[in-house]
Amino acid sequence: MLLAEALAKKTDEARKETYVDRRFSDIVKTMNDRAAAMQSSLVIKKLTKYGLSHPAEVQWFLQMGSPMPEEMKTRFAQGEMEPNLVEGLYSDQQKVNDRLTAEGFELTDKPIDLPSILDPNITEEVRQHVETANKLFECEVVISWEHLTTAKLQ
């Protein structure tokens, strides 16, 4: 088989995958790396519908650790996403989680550990950080396979 034919076959296979298939594969690859490092869990964030419709803001927050500045929001504005697409992506998150559960993983939703915005002692910067995180992320999902390990940590 020629290299071009092999790549064309790989392209065809990738085009047949759904978002759920791709997301599941990405998570499994990360879990494989963690298992090789003797870890037995992975934490992912479940996005809100707002977070799903504003992927640039999510990436900025995850990479920079702070809310996207207003001037950057206008630069990265992608227009409104189709509500049906956002609904589909939101339900796809649950389908990925259901698939992980079916494969034997334990999944636990836990609230994101953030200070209260009602705390009078937090700064305006921290308040904005918390509000942005609450707007983008619904919760953290802990994916664990510790219950299946035989060599327990001491």
Buried (B, 14 or more C-beta within 10 A) or exposed (E): EEEEEEEEEEEEEEEEEEEBBEBBEEBBEEBEEBBEEEBBBBEBBBBBBBBBBBBBBBEBBEEEEEBBEEEBBEEEEEEEBEEEEBEEBBEBBEBBBEBBEEEEBBBEEEEBEEEEEEEEEBEEEBBBBBEBBBBBBBBBBBBBBEEEEEEEEE
